[in-house]
Amino acid sequence: MSSDRTLGSYLDAVASAAPAPGGGSVVGVVGALSAALGQMVLNLTQTPEGADALRHRDLLAALQTCQAQLMASAADDEAAYQGYRDAAALPRGTVSEKTVRKAAMQAALVTATDVPLAAAEQAARLAALLTEVAEVGNRHLASDTALGALLAEATLRGALLNVRGNAALLRDPALAQRYRAAADRLETAGRRAAATALEIASMT
């Protein structure tokens, strides 16, 4: 989703018969909303003094970075999908053309796997940041923090669906296994952090 596109037009595009923007793009937008909720909670929390003020500022900046990265991933996903479609549309009338096409499709698949993997990394980081928000944020906004954690987990799990799905199409088994291992690691860490954030928020 580009910055010059309205939410309404984006929703219309997602709902249309066009294959993109699809789930990978939506994942980025959902993650950005999660990060925005975390920022809202901090911005409505009384700013502390001393070392706690520095932590507050750094946490806010980290959430802003996550939001920007996840919004960028929404557009990156659309571009990666188009790259794969372009590769699949290459001519395949001769043996040479088929070879070129297959190589192009595999290269496009790598890009299409890297994009959601980066989104998953941001989502796992976001879940950890929201754990801090739950600890220091405005207690009257605990439900917003909890929702942010739920959205961060949804972002993580949605991105990893694409990582694993694309990795399964790769012809390089070692590369595919590296993607799967990274996905497993991120899922474990991210879901644990999201659960912790929810637990802390629910205690208020």
Secondary structure as UniProt FT lines:
FT   TURN            3..4
FT   HELIX           7..15
FT   HELIX           23..43
FT   HELIX           51..88
FT   HELIX           95..136
FT   HELIX           139..141
FT   HELIX           142..167
FT   TURN            168..169
FT   HELIX           173..202
//
